[in-house]
């Protein structure tokens, strides 16, 4: 019997506990990303840069497990990327608001994400 995790109008087949936890964190990141304030534009730039980095690291076809693996490795590259993209806006370096938001967007397009 396949396990499903519901998230943002999508189900993910056979999600592991680590994947389910990551999905919840990533969904929360999307909410943080969209909060109004002076850092919002910088947060969006960092999210776009993370998108580019994920495209380079995992390509166009991937499963949720690939994203979870990339997320685990992101501590090696995220802060440097965020500081380079938004050097004058430390609030945009918050991985909970930017990194997680980018991963949430990518999770919706994982090969094992299915429409409800």
N, C-alpha and C positions, 0 to 999 in steps of 0.2 A: 504494500500500500504506500503510495507516494505521500510524503509530508509536504505541506504547503505553508508558507508564511505570507500573510497578507501585508501589503505595504502600498500606500498611495495608489489604490485602485488596481494594483497588480498582485499576482501571486508568484511565488518563486517555488518551483518544484524541488523537493528533496533538500531544502535548506538545512544546513547543520546549525547547531547552537551558535557557533562563531559567526556564521553568516547572518543569522537572525539578529544577533546583537549588533553587528556592523550595520545592518539595515536600519535599526532603530536609531543608532547614533547618526547615521547619514541623513535620515529624515529630519532629525532635530537640527542638523546643520543647515538645512535649507531654510528653516524658519529663522535661524540666526542671521543668515546671509541677507535676508530680505528686510531686516529691521531698519527703520529709517535712522538717519543720523549722518554726521559728517564723514564717516568712514565707509558709507555704503558704496560709493563709486569705486573706491580702492578695493573693497572686498570683491566686487564684481570683476575687477581686473585680475585679482589673484585667482579667482575661480576659473577664469578663462585660461590663465597660465597653467593651472593644474590640469585643465582639459587637454592642453597641448602636451603636457608631460605624460599624461596617461595614454594619449594616442601614440606617443613615441615608445612607451614602455610595454604596452599590451596590445596595441593594434586595434583593428576594427572589429574583429570577431573574438569574443571572450565569454567566459562563464563567470558567475558570481564568485566562484572560488579563486579565479584569477584576480578579481578585484580585491578580495580579502587579502590575498598574498601581497599585492601591490600596496595596499593600505598598511600592512605590517611593515613594509620597507620604506614607507613615506617619511618616517622620522629622519632618514638619511638625507633627504633632499628638500623637504617642504619648506623649512624655515629659510634656507638660503634663497629659494625661489621667491617666496613671499617678500623677503627683504629687498630683493632685486627689483621686483615689480612695483612695490609700493614702499619705497624707502622712507618716505616722510610720514607714513601712516601706520604706526605699530599696531593699532587696533585691527588692521587688515591681516595681521600675521597670526591671528587666532585660528588655529586649525579647526576648532569646533564650528566656526562660522564660514570657513572658506574651503578647506580641504574636504570636510565632510559633505558640504553642499555639492562639490564637484563629483564626489563619489556617488552621491544619491542620484544625480543625473545619469551617470554611467550605469548604475545598477538597473535602471529602468530598461536599458537596452541590452542587458546581458542575455546570452543565448538561452538561459534557463529561466528567464522571466517570461511569464505568460499572462495574457489578458484575462481578467476575471470573467 
